[in-house]
């Protein structure tokens, strides 16, 4: 098990320490976003609001659970945000996309998020590197990281993206990464776009970005809490 964990950490380190990372499709989205009503951020926000609606008591019963295909559909949009943050979060983008893709594949045979955990609990593979329960946990961290970045970013007009991202990463992801990964990520924070550059990449104004970020924060919170509850109900700690 320890050797598997070390291999996974090595993958992170390769991603963040490589000075010439491979170009990914999302880069094209951030380099030039044509003017349009539906911005990348508004599309993401609407997807998560629709997902959060499925968690309302009058729609989702305890037996039904959150549909995996709907969850994956909303999550696929978020990789654009990681890409717009630049090299500092390249590792997060690469990890996030790979984990979401695995869950998309799982949605072909599994109906709900509960099914993922129940299957791994039965096989005793919840925390095994590469297991879908572990991948779901990592996707959940990615969603929470974006939420935390938005929260810090909106604290004050003078709060830089670097400050917001550094604080958010320290709170959400750093406890689960190796020293090498943390060091590389913190060093990369200096390459983050400025506040104005981020608004340009997202095709947002100060007013619209605040509205859409707050909408995402509100919509993603019950989804994150729901995922945590699935683990806790199965006596699975969240310290990994």
N, C-alpha and C positions, 0 to 999 in steps of 0.2 A: 504493500500500500504506500509506503513512504517513497519508493522509487517512482510510482505512478504520480504522486503529488509533485515530486521534483521535476518530472518530465513536463507537467503542466506549467509549473513555474518557469521552466526554461522557455516554453513557448511565449509566455508573457515577456520575458526578458529579451528574446529575439525581436519581438515586435516593437518594444520601446527603445532598444539600444541600437537598432539598425539605423544608420544615418541616412540611408537612401531607401525609404520604404516604398514598396510597390504602389503604383497608382491604382486607386480604386474608383469605381464608377461614380460614387457619391461626390468626388472632387469636382466633377463637371457641374453638378447642381449648385455648389457653393460659389464657383468662379463667376457664374453669371446667371442670375435668376430674372427671367423676363417679368415685366410688370403684369400683374394679374390680381384678380380679386382674392383667389385662394392661394395664400402663401404657404410654404412648407410648414410653418408653425401652426397656421390655422387648420390645415389638413390633419396634422397630428392631434391637435386639440379636439377637433370634432370626432376623430376616431376614438379617443379615450373617453369622451363624454358619452358616446354611444355604448361603449363597453361598460362604463360605470352604471348606465341605466339598466343593464342586464343584472346588476347586483341588487337592485331594489326588491324589497320583499314581495311586491305584487307581481314580479316578473320571474325571479329566480327562486326556486325552492331549495331546501337543503340537499335534497336528493339529486337535483339536476346539476347544480354546480355551474361554474363559468365555462362556456364552450371554448375548447382549445383553438378551433379554427378562427373564431372571432378575436380571441386574444392575440393570436399570431398576426392576424391582419392589421390590428392596431400597432403592434410592436414593430412591424416591418418598416413603418414610416419613420421611426425614431433614429435610425442610423444616419439620416441626413443631418441631424443636429450634431452628432459626434463628429461627422466629417467637417462641418462648418467651424468647429472649434480648432481644427488644424492638427498639427503633429503631436501636440501634447496629449491628445486623447486618441491618437491613432491606435494604440493598444486596445482601448476600450471599444472603439469602432470594430476592430477586427474580431475581438472576442464576442462582442454583442451580436454581430451578424452571423457568426458561426453557430452560436447557441440558438438564435432565433430560427435559423435554417433547420437545425435539428428538430426543433419543436414543430416546425411546419411539416416536416417529414412524419413526425409522430401523429399529427392531426389526421393523417390519412387512415389511421387504424384506431386511434383513441379519441373519445368524444369530449372529455373534460379534463381540466387541470387535476382534478381529484384522481382520475384514472392513472395519470402519470405517477403520482406519489404512491398510490395503492399497489401498482405493479412493482415498483422498486422496493417498497416495504416488504412485499411478499418474497422478493428475490434477495433481500438484504443488500441492495446496491444503491441506496439513497445517496450516500456520500462518495461513491466510487467515481473517479474522474471519467468523464464522458457519459455518465448516466443522465437520463433526462430530468430526473429530480434535481441533480446538481446543475444542469444547464438552466432549468427554470429558476433556480436560486440566483444564478449569475445574471439572467435577464432581469429579474426583479431588482437586483442591485443597480443595473444600468438605468432602469426607469427611475429609481430613487435618486441616483446621482444627478440626472437631468432635473428632477424636481428640486433638489437641494441647490443646484447651481442657479436656477431661476429664482428661488427664494432669496438667496444672498444677493443676486444681481439687482433685485428690486428694492433692497433695503434702503438705498439712497442713490440719487442720481450721480453721486461722486464715487460710488463703489465700482471699481474696475472689474472687468471680466476675470482678470488674473486673480484678484483677491477673492472673488466669488467662487471661482473654480477651485482654488487652493483650499479654501475652507470646506467646501462641499466634498472634495475628494478625501480630505483628512477625516471627515466625519463618517462618510458612507463606505468608501472602498479601501482606504489605506490599511485598516485593521486586518484585511484579508489578503494583502499582497506581500510579497517578499521585500526585503530591504532593497535589493537591486531594482525591482520594479518601482518602488516608492521613490527612490533616488532619481531615477530616470524621469518619472512623471513630474516631480517637483522641478527638475531642471528644465523640462519642456514647457512649463507654465509661462516662461518668458517669451515664448513664441506665439502665445494666444493673440487673437485679433483684439484691437481696441474696441471699446463700446460702440463707436460709430461704425467701425468695420463690420462688427457682428450684425448691426441693424441692416447694413447694406446687403450682407450675404443672405440674410433672412428676408429681405425685401419688406422690412417693417419700419414704422416710425416709432418714436418714443412712446406715443400714446397707444398704438396698436400692439406693440410688443408687450407692454405691460398688461394689457387686456388679455392677450392670448397666453402669456406665461402664467397669469393667475388662473385662467381657465384650466390649463394643463395641471397645475398644482392641485387644484380642487378635484379634478376628475381622476388623477392618478392615485391620489391618497387612498381612497377606498379599495382600489385594485391591489395596491401594495399591501395594505392591511389584510385583505382577503387571502393573498398568497401566504403571508406570514401565518395566518390562522390555520391554513391547511397543514403546515409543518407542525405547529404547536399541538394541534389536535391529535397528531400521530406521535406525540412525545419526541419530536425531533427538534433539538436546540437550533438556534439561529446564529451561533457563534462560529460559522465556517463559511 
